[in-house]
C-alpha cells in the first residue's frame, strides 16, 4: 500500500489511484515477456510524472516488432500453487508485430487457520494482454496495447486491517512516435479501469476507479551537446462508490501538467541534466452528503498547484571513478479516498512534498571485475498524509484524513557487484536509514503506532548474493538481513491499531535451473529457505515456499 511509488509498464501506470497503491497481482505482465526492470530511487516527479515520489519501477517488455518471444511455462509448489502462462509473438504483416500473453494462478497462500477467517477465497489471478506495434513509414511507429486481469489476494488496508478484495482491471493504450523537422514527437494515450469489491461488516463495498491520461512530448537535439524534451499531460481521474456505505458518491480530479528537460553535455566527462514540471489540479465531487461535514462546494472550489524538479551533475573523474550530485523536489498527490471518503475524507488535504539531496560515487574495480557504488542522501518530507477509514481511528484529526506534519531522513548506501570469467557472480550491500519525525500523532496518552515513522522504519539492511552459471547449469543464492522495527495491525474495524515489535530477521532465497536444451529449461526456487514461518510484519507470518517450473521455448 505504498502511496508514493510509481510503477509503469511500457509507460502506462499500474499504480491504483483509489487508495493509492500498487496491486502487484493485477499487473497484466508475465515474467517471460519482461525484457528489463528499471528501479529509480528518490523523487522523480519531473522526469517520470505524476506521483513518482519515493521512487519509480519501470517494467519494460520485449518489443513485438523486433523481438520474437514464444514461451510456455508451468509452475507448481507448496501452498497448493498451480500456475501457468503462455507468451506468443506473430508478425502478420511486414513491419508489424503482435505479442499475446495469458497467465493464471491459484494457491492457498497461508496454512495458518486464522487466514481462513479473513480470506473469503484462496488467492487467484487471471490475466490476458496483447501488444501490437507497426512501423508505418521509416521513423514513424504506432503501438496499441490492451489488457484485462482479475485477482483475489489477501492484503492490508492502509490502517492495517486484513482484507481479501476482488479486483478486476482493464486497460487500453495507444502510442505514436514520429521523427520530424522539429524533433521526435510522441503521443501516449491510455485508459485504466479498476473495479474492486470487498466485504466489510457483512456488506459488499464495491468501488470503480477510471483514469484517462493523454501525454504529448517533443525531443529536440540542438547540436551534439544539448537535448531538450517538452511535455504536456492531461489526466482525468474518477472514483465512484457503488454500494454501502457510500451509495453513489463520486469524487474526481483533473490534472493539467507541463514539463521540460534539458540535458547538456558540457564536456566529454561532465554532463548536466535539469527537469521541471508543474501540476495544476482541480477537484470535483457529487453525490449524497458525507459524514465529515463537507459539501460538494468544498470540493468543487479546491485548486492545487505544485511544481517539481530534478537536477543532476555527473562527472566522469577518470575511467574508473564517477561522481553524481543530485537534488530533487517530488510531489505526492493524496489518493481519491484521502480526498473524499464518506467517513473521513478531506478536500483540503495537501500533497506531500519531498526534497532530496544526494551525492553518489562509483568506483570500477578491474581486479575484481566489480563496481563499488556508494550513496549519501538527506531527505525532507512535508505535509505527510494519512489514509483512514473512520473517525475512531485517529483522535488527533477531525476529519481523520489529513496532514500530520513532517519527517526527515538521513541515509547511506554502499554496495558491490561483480562477476568472474569462470561463471561466478556476486553482490553485497549495506544501507542505513535514520528517520526523525515532527508529527501531531503519538503525542497523546495512547500512541498511534500506525504513524510512528521513527520506530516504524528499519535502520539497517544487509544483502548478500552469489551465483554461478556454466554450460547448462545456473545457481543463485540471496540472503537479506533487516534490523528490528515496530509495525502495527488492527484486530477489527472498531479497535485502534495495536503495536508489535518485529525483531531483526534474515531471509534466504535460492534458485537452481538446468537447460535440458535451448528450448527446455527446468528450475526450482525456494523463498525463505531458512525458516518454515517468519514474522516479517504485524500481519500473518510468512511461510516458506518451494516452486518448481518448466519453461518451453517454441
Secondary structure, 3 states (H helix, E strand, C coil): CCCCEEEEECCEECEECCCCEECHHHCCCCHHHEEEEEEEECCCHHHHCCCCCCEEEEEEECCCCCCCCCEEEEEEECCCEEEEEEEEEECCCCCEEEEEEEEEEECCCCCCCCHHHHCCCCCEEEEEEEEEEEEEECCEEEEEEEEEEEEECCEECCCCCEECCEEEEEEEEEEEEEEECCEEEEEEEEEEEEEEEEEECCEEEEEEEEEEEEEEEEEEEECCCEEEEEEEEEEEEEEEECCCCCCCCEEEEEEEEEEEEEEEEEECCEEEEEEEEEEEEEEEEECCCCCCCCCHHHHHCCEEEEEEEEEEEEEECCCCEEEEEEEEEEEECCCHHHHCCCCCCCCCCCCEEEEEEEEEEEEEEHHHCEEEEEEEEEEEEEEEEECCCCCCCCCCCCCCCEEEEEEEEEEEEEEEEEECCCCEEEEEEEEEEEEEEEECCCCCCCCCHHHCCCCCCCCEEEEEEEEEEECCEEEEEEEEEECCEEEEECCCCCCCCEEEEECCEEEEEEEEEEEEECCEEEEEEEECCCCCEECCCCCCCEECEEEEEEEEEC
